[in-house]
Amino acid sequence: MAMEIQKDSMLEKTSRELRRFVYRKVKDRAIAEDIVQDVLVKAHMRMGQLRDTEKIMGWLYQITRNAITDHFRIKSKTVQQSDLDWEDERQVLNECVSACLGEMLLTLPEKYKLALELAEIEELPQIELAERLQISYSGAKSRVQRARKMLRRRMDESYVIKMDAYGNVTVCESRIPCNCSA
């Protein structure tokens, strides 16, 4: 029973995310709902084609992008590049990862959080960082490196994040519930 509730909750969350994604492209809630329903049916029918279950969200989004393309192809017989603004989705994902990084930064011990904020956010040179923190230059470098490693480890534990060759986020999936709006 608890497993069914969890599956229903996961399906509803995924459906909601897909509807938001589709709506940003088609600008019509009813059409977005129809496309998502078609996507879920296609996904269910083609579940045997999924080779790696850990990539299910990427697989679902690819089916969804194809369904959106089909919608515009049928609607206008030609797909305009402006209709398919995939860059917008990258921006949303990049912003989501930035927000999640900010939340994770707050969980670091104070001395590491401060060092990373000064070095990365305020772009303070490490020599000035050392002076401000009243530690040696090598100590400042070490503290920033340790903070980066801690943050990276926490992000890896909490999220599946994949990027394209240009550094744009293509997949941002939470391993745990997150407060991210995207």
C-alpha positions as CSV (number, residue, x, y, z in Angstrom):
1,M,0.0,0.0,0.0
2,A,2.8,2.5,0.9
3,M,4.6,1.5,-2.3
4,E,1.5,2.3,-4.4
5,I,1.1,5.7,-2.6
6,Q,4.8,6.5,-3.3
7,K,4.4,5.4,-7.0
8,D,1.2,7.6,-7.4
9,S,3.0,10.5,-5.7
10,M,6.0,10.1,-8.0
11,L,3.8,9.8,-11.1
12,E,1.8,12.9,-10.1
13,K,5.0,14.9,-9.5
14,T,6.4,13.8,-12.9
15,S,3.2,14.6,-14.7
16,R,3.1,18.1,-13.1
17,E,6.8,18.7,-14.2
18,L,6.0,17.6,-17.7
19,R,2.9,19.7,-17.9
20,R,4.9,22.8,-16.8
21,F,7.6,22.0,-19.4
22,V,5.0,21.5,-22.2
23,Y,3.0,24.6,-21.2
24,R,6.1,26.8,-21.5
25,K,6.3,25.6,-25.1
26,V,2.7,25.5,-26.3
27,K,1.2,28.2,-24.1
28,D,-2.1,26.4,-23.8
29,R,-3.0,24.3,-20.7
30,A,-5.5,22.0,-22.5
31,I,-3.0,21.2,-25.2
32,A,-0.2,20.7,-22.6
33,E,-2.5,18.3,-20.7
34,D,-3.2,16.3,-23.9
35,I,0.5,16.1,-24.9
36,V,1.5,14.9,-21.4
37,Q,-1.2,12.2,-21.5
38,D,0.1,11.1,-24.9
39,V,3.6,11.1,-23.6
40,L,2.7,9.0,-20.6
41,V,0.8,6.5,-22.8
42,K,3.8,6.3,-25.2
43,A,6.2,5.9,-22.3
44,H,4.1,3.1,-20.8
45,M,3.9,1.3,-24.1
46,R,7.6,1.7,-24.8
47,M,8.9,0.9,-21.3
48,G,10.6,-2.2,-22.7
49,Q,12.8,0.1,-24.8
50,L,14.3,1.9,-21.8
51,R,17.8,0.4,-21.3
52,D,18.9,2.3,-18.2
53,T,16.1,3.0,-15.6
54,E,18.2,5.6,-13.9
55,K,17.8,7.8,-17.1
56,I,14.0,7.6,-17.1
57,M,13.5,11.3,-16.6
58,G,15.8,12.2,-19.6
59,W,14.0,9.5,-21.6
60,L,10.6,11.0,-20.7
61,Y,11.7,14.5,-21.6
62,Q,13.0,13.3,-25.0
63,I,9.6,11.7,-25.7
64,T,8.0,14.9,-24.5
65,R,10.2,17.1,-26.8
66,N,9.3,14.8,-29.7
67,A,5.6,15.1,-28.9
68,I,5.9,18.9,-28.8
69,T,7.6,18.9,-32.2
70,D,4.9,16.6,-33.6
71,H,2.2,19.0,-32.2
72,F,3.8,22.0,-34.0
73,R,4.4,20.0,-37.2
74,I,0.8,19.0,-37.3
75,K,-0.4,22.5,-36.3
76,S,1.5,24.4,-38.9
77,K,3.0,21.8,-41.2
78,T,6.4,23.5,-40.5
79,V,8.2,23.9,-37.3
80,Q,9.5,27.3,-36.6
81,Q,12.7,27.5,-34.5
82,S,11.1,30.1,-32.3
83,D,8.4,27.7,-31.4
84,L,10.9,25.3,-29.9
85,D,13.0,27.4,-27.5
86,W,15.0,24.7,-25.8
87,E,17.4,27.3,-24.6
88,D,14.7,28.5,-22.2
89,E,14.6,25.1,-20.6
90,R,18.4,25.1,-20.2
91,Q,18.1,28.5,-18.5
92,V,15.5,27.2,-16.1
93,L,17.7,24.1,-15.2
94,N,20.8,26.3,-14.9
95,E,18.9,28.6,-12.5
96,C,17.5,25.6,-10.6
97,V,21.0,24.2,-10.0
98,S,22.2,27.7,-9.0
99,A,19.4,27.9,-6.4
100,C,20.2,24.4,-5.1
101,L,23.9,25.3,-4.9
102,G,23.0,28.3,-2.8
103,E,20.8,26.2,-0.5
104,M,23.6,23.6,-0.1
105,L,26.2,26.3,0.5
106,L,24.2,27.3,3.6
107,T,24.7,23.8,5.1
108,L,28.5,24.0,5.1
109,P,30.3,24.7,8.3
110,E,30.6,28.5,8.8
111,K,34.4,28.8,8.1
112,Y,34.0,26.9,4.8
113,K,30.8,28.7,3.8
114,L,32.5,32.1,4.4
115,A,35.6,31.1,2.4
116,L,33.6,29.9,-0.5
117,E,31.3,32.9,-0.6
118,L,34.2,35.3,-0.6
119,A,36.2,33.4,-3.2
120,E,33.4,32.4,-5.6
121,I,30.5,34.8,-5.1
122,E,32.4,38.0,-4.2
123,E,35.3,36.8,-6.4
124,L,37.8,37.9,-3.8
125,P,41.4,37.0,-4.8
126,Q,42.8,34.3,-2.5
127,I,45.6,36.5,-1.2
128,E,42.9,39.1,-0.1
129,L,40.8,36.2,1.2
130,A,43.7,35.1,3.4
131,E,44.1,38.6,4.8
132,R,40.4,39.0,5.5
133,L,40.2,35.6,7.2
134,Q,43.5,36.2,9.0
135,I,45.0,32.9,7.8
136,S,48.0,32.1,5.6
137,Y,47.7,32.1,1.8
138,S,48.1,28.3,1.6
139,G,45.5,28.0,4.4
140,A,43.0,30.1,2.4
141,K,43.6,28.0,-0.8
142,S,43.1,24.8,1.2
143,R,40.0,26.1,2.9
144,V,38.4,27.0,-0.4
145,Q,39.3,23.6,-1.9
146,R,37.9,21.8,1.1
147,A,34.7,23.8,0.8
148,R,34.4,23.0,-2.9
149,K,34.8,19.3,-2.2
150,M,32.3,19.4,0.6
151,L,29.8,21.2,-1.6
152,R,30.4,18.9,-4.5
153,R,29.9,15.8,-2.3
154,R,26.6,17.2,-0.9
155,M,25.4,18.1,-4.3
156,D,26.2,14.6,-5.7
157,E,24.4,13.1,-2.7
158,S,21.3,15.2,-3.3
159,Y,21.1,15.7,-7.1
160,V,21.7,14.0,-10.4
161,I,23.1,16.8,-12.6
162,K,24.3,16.4,-16.1
163,M,25.6,19.0,-18.5
164,D,26.2,19.3,-22.2
165,A,29.5,20.2,-23.8
166,Y,28.8,23.9,-23.3
167,G,28.2,23.6,-19.5
168,N,24.4,23.9,-19.7
169,V,22.5,21.7,-17.4
170,T,20.5,19.1,-19.3
171,V,19.3,17.0,-16.4
172,C,18.6,18.2,-12.8
173,E,16.9,15.5,-10.8
174,S,16.6,15.6,-7.0
175,R,17.6,12.5,-5.1
176,I,15.7,13.9,-2.2
177,P,12.8,16.4,-2.0
178,C,14.0,19.9,-2.8
179,N,12.5,23.4,-2.5
180,C,13.4,24.2,-6.1
181,S,10.6,25.7,-8.0
182,A,11.7,24.3,-11.4
